[in-house]
Amino acid sequence: MSRSCDLCGKHTRTGNKVSHAKNRTRRTWKPNLLKVKTQVDGTTFSLKICARCLRSDYITKKV
């Protein structure tokens, strides 16, 4: 499975870690993904969404 949000599409980003001496090494930034169950039209789905989408109330979490 890919490491991306099912709602907004946020995914792993790559770039450089820069030390104080300006040495560059490759690194990655991963999104804060959560597996959440939600209900749409009576059907329960399990989605991987980022914390920002959950906080912004794009879906309602099934308890």
Residue frames relative to the residue before (quaternion, step in Angstrom):
aa qw qx qy qz dx dy dz
M 1.0000 0.0000 0.0000 0.0000 0.00 0.00 0.00
S 0.4593 -0.6860 0.4865 0.2858 3.53 -1.03 0.75
R 0.4328 -0.6834 0.5273 0.2601 3.53 -1.20 0.56
S 0.4567 0.6555 -0.4775 0.3657 3.56 0.37 1.28
C 0.5597 -0.6057 0.4615 0.3268 3.54 -1.27 0.56
D 0.4420 -0.7127 0.4813 0.2551 3.59 -0.90 0.93
L 0.6906 0.4744 -0.2875 0.4641 3.62 1.15 -0.45
C 0.8297 0.2214 -0.1031 0.5019 3.58 0.57 -1.11
G 0.4721 -0.7081 0.4241 0.3096 3.61 1.22 -0.27
K 0.3485 0.7355 -0.5105 0.2774 3.60 1.21 0.25
H 0.0050 0.8182 -0.5726 0.0510 3.58 -0.84 0.97
T 0.7451 -0.3994 0.2950 0.4454 3.55 -1.35 -0.01
R 0.1695 -0.7714 0.6087 0.0757 3.56 -0.97 0.96
T 0.2099 -0.7705 0.5883 0.1272 3.56 -1.13 0.59
G 0.1377 0.7807 -0.6014 0.0995 3.53 -1.24 0.50
N 0.6025 -0.5597 0.4317 0.3706 3.52 -1.26 -0.43
K 0.2916 -0.6693 0.6479 0.2172 3.52 -1.22 0.68
V 0.1315 -0.8133 0.5654 0.0400 3.58 -0.66 1.08
S 0.2896 -0.7668 0.5515 0.1548 3.56 -0.66 1.13
H 0.7032 -0.4421 0.3404 0.4407 3.56 -1.32 0.10
A 0.6901 0.4473 -0.2635 0.5042 3.58 1.17 -0.63
K 0.4999 -0.6954 0.3801 0.3495 3.58 1.34 0.30
N 0.3361 0.6994 -0.5445 0.3185 3.58 1.09 0.73
R 0.2151 -0.7905 0.5636 0.1058 3.58 -0.93 0.90
T 0.0494 0.7564 -0.6512 0.0378 3.55 -0.95 0.96
R 0.5339 -0.6508 0.4385 0.3149 3.57 -1.05 0.73
R 0.0448 0.7798 -0.6231 0.0415 3.55 -1.13 0.73
T 0.3079 -0.7417 0.5651 0.1891 3.56 -1.31 0.21
W 0.2200 -0.7152 0.6446 0.1567 3.52 -1.30 0.52
K 0.1525 -0.8029 0.5736 0.0560 3.58 -0.71 1.09
P 0.4755 -0.6741 0.4748 0.3068 3.61 -0.98 0.76
N 0.4981 -0.6339 0.5069 0.3050 3.55 -1.25 0.54
L 0.0023 0.8424 -0.5357 0.0582 3.58 0.14 1.33
L 0.1077 -0.7727 0.6248 0.0305 3.52 -1.12 0.82
K 0.3345 -0.7094 0.5791 0.2225 3.56 -1.05 0.76
V 0.0035 -0.8271 0.5539 -0.0947 3.55 -0.45 1.30
K 0.2820 -0.7255 0.5992 0.1874 3.55 -1.05 0.80
T 0.0049 0.7883 -0.6137 0.0440 3.54 -0.94 0.98
Q 0.3066 -0.7500 0.5606 0.1707 3.54 -1.21 0.49
V 0.0014 -0.7809 0.6228 -0.0492 3.55 -0.82 1.12
D 0.8449 -0.0751 -0.0042 0.5296 3.58 -0.66 1.17
G 0.7346 -0.4376 0.2297 0.4648 3.59 0.96 0.86
T 0.6479 0.4814 -0.3203 0.4958 3.59 1.26 -0.05
T 0.3139 -0.7567 0.5476 0.1703 3.57 -0.88 0.96
F 0.0829 -0.7845 0.6145 0.0096 3.55 -0.90 1.03
S 0.2425 -0.7149 0.6289 0.1858 3.53 -1.27 0.50
L 0.0407 -0.8202 0.5692 -0.0399 3.56 -0.55 1.22
K 0.2998 -0.6797 0.6250 0.2398 3.52 -1.30 0.42
I 0.0803 0.8034 -0.5829 0.0916 3.57 -0.47 1.19
C 0.5046 -0.6349 0.4859 0.3259 3.55 -1.20 0.49
A 0.6643 -0.5304 0.3576 0.3867 3.55 -1.25 0.48
R 0.6255 0.5471 -0.3489 0.4333 3.61 1.04 -0.64
C 0.6497 0.4991 -0.3196 0.4761 3.61 0.99 -0.77
L 0.6429 0.5097 -0.3204 0.4735 3.59 1.02 -0.76
R 0.6757 0.4953 -0.2871 0.4645 3.58 0.94 -0.88
S 0.6953 0.4805 -0.2670 0.4630 3.60 1.09 -0.72
D 0.4258 -0.7407 0.4284 0.2942 3.60 1.31 0.13
Y 0.2164 0.7668 -0.5690 0.2034 3.60 0.86 0.92
I 0.7660 0.0900 -0.0784 0.6317 3.57 1.19 -0.54
T 0.3776 -0.6857 0.5584 0.2748 3.55 -1.28 0.23
K 0.4099 -0.7274 0.5064 0.2155 3.53 -0.83 1.06
K 0.3520 -0.7260 0.5532 0.2075 3.57 -0.90 0.96
V 0.2986 -0.7882 0.5169 0.1496 3.57 -0.73 1.05
